[in-house]
Amino acid sequence: MASLIARVHDPRTFVAHGTLDLIDLDTFEDVPLDHTANGLVSAREDHAAVVCATEGGDVDVTAELWDGPPPLRLDDWQDVAEVSLTWTTTRVCIGPGEEEPEDAPELALPGPGTYRLLAHGRHRDEGDVRDEGDPVETYLLQLWPAPLAGPVTHKAVSRFGASLRSEDDEPKGQVPSWFTEKTSGYGPDHPASGGPS
């Protein structure tokens, strides 16, 4: 069973431009990441980012380092997905703000190498501007050393995440028999009308 090595928590991590970045301040290059695969998290070398409903403001973030895959707990979260990344340094800065980025929470890594990042998000549907008493957008980020592997989506129920994911080109259900039967009442563009396609 995997063990927790380190944890950092900041209930007021500042998010700028709608993303919670995981970077090393010394090696970071600002390259946009694509979140359409899972609507939550994406990564490339020395940069991972969680996309947030909050465009500019505070979110609650916990980041953890594990020695192996942590137990998967889905009940308390709207969206949960994991990605791989190659890291070339030994620290991860969590959501560095624009004012004083050096004050961002940091997670120390055992060394450069390949890692897995499991991201959890909740309260993602309450919008950008929140009133006092509204739920705070909350994230749990878990890292552990692991070989590179494809992305995995464990849970995806927020409307916000769904708005970011790309839709399949193929229909998701079977075509009912009545759809292609020649009957009256269809317009000329409908396949069953026999008209031009």
N, C-alpha and C positions, 0 to 999 in steps of 0.2 A: 504494500500500500504506500502511496506517495505521501511525502511529508512537506509541510509548509516551511520554507526557509526564511523568508522575509516578507514584511507587509508594510505598506505606506498608505495612509488615508488622509484625504483632504476634503472636508465637506463643502469647501468653497473654492473649487478649482475653476479658474477663469477660462472660458471657452471663447475664442475669437474666430470669426468667420465660419461658425457652425461645425468646427471639428475639434475633437480632443486628440491632440497629437502625442505620440510616444516617439521621442527623438533623443539623440545625443546633440547637445547644443554646439559641440565642436565640429561635428561632421554633417549637420543637417543641411539639405538642399530642399528648397520649397518646390516640390513637384506634386501636382494634384494627384490624388489617388481615386480609383474607380470603386464606388460602393454599390454598383448595380447588381452584383452577384447575390448579396445577402441583405443589403439595406442597413448594415450595421458597421462592419469593420473591413479594412483593407490594409495591405502591407506591401512594402518593397524593402530593399536593403536599407537598414538603419532608419526606417521610418514606417510607423504604423499609425493609422488614424481611425478613430471612431467618429461617425457622423452623428451630430446632435440636432435635436429640434431647436435648442437654444442657439440663436445666431451669435449673440454676444452677451455673456453673463456667466453666472456660477452654476456648476453642477457638482454633485457629490461623487467622488471617485475613490475607490480602493484598488490598489495594485498589489499583486502578490507574486512572489517567485516560489516555485515548487521544484522538487527534485524529480518529479515525474507527473503524469497526467493526474490532475486533482479529481476528486469525486464530482460527477456531473449532477448538478442540482438545477432543475428547470422551473420548479413550482413558483418561485417568487419573482420570475423575470418574464418580460414580454418577448425579448429577442435574445437569442444566444447563438453565436457562431464562432468558428475558429479558423485561423489562417496560420501559415508558416512565414517565417522571415529569417534572413541571414543578418546577423548583427556583428559589426566589426570592432566594437569597443566593449567596455565593461560597465556602462551605466545607461539607464533609461530615464530621461526626464519626462514626467507626466504632465501634459497640458501646460507647457510654459506660457505664461501670460506675456503680453506685449510690454507692460510697464517694467517689471523686474523679473525677467525670465530665470535669473539665477536662483530665485526663491522657489522655483517649482519643486514639487516632491520628486525624489530620485529613488530608483530601485537599482541596487548594485547587482550585477550579473557575475557568474563565476568566470566568465571569459567570453571572448568572441566565439561565434559559432552559429549554428542553426537552432531556432527556437520555435515553439508553438505558442500562439496567443489565443486564449479562450476569452471572448468578450461577452459580457452580459449587460443588458440595458432594461430599465423600466421607467415609467412615467414619461414616455416619449411622445404621448399624444396630447399633452396639455398645452402645446403651443410654445411660441418663443417668449412672449411677454407674460410673466406670471405674477399674480397678485400674492401678497403675503397670505400664508396659509395654504396656497396651492402646493401640490406635491413637487418636490425637487427632483429634477432629472438625475438618475442615479446609475452609476456604472461600476462593475466589478471586472477587473482585468487580471487574468492569471497567465503567467509565463512559465515555461519549463523547457529545458534542453530537449530537442527532438529532431529527428531527420526531417527534411522538407517533405511535405505532403500537400495534397490538394485541399482547398477550402471545404469546410463542412458547416452546414446550417442545421442546428439542433432544434431551434424554435424560432418562429417568426409570426407574431400575432399583432404587433402594433400597426396602426394605420400609417404612421409616419414611415416606418421601415418599408411597408408595402408600396408607398409612393415613390421610393427610390429604386426598388428592384426592377430589373428589366423583365418584361413579359415574354413568355414563349411565343414563337411565331405560329406554332401548331395549336389547333383547338384542343382544349383540355378534356372534352367529353366526346361521346360517340354521337354521330349524326343520326337523329331519329329517322325512321323510314318515311314519315310524312314529309320530310324536308325536300326530298327529290321526286316525290310522286307528282304527276301532272294533275293539278286541280285548278279550279277557278279562283280568282281573287288575288293572285300574286302579281306584283308589278313586273315590267319587262326585264328588270335586272336580276330578278330572283332565279336561281338555277332551275326551279321547277316550272317556270313559265314557258320555257322553250324559246325565249326571246334571245336577243344578243347578249353576250357575256362580256 
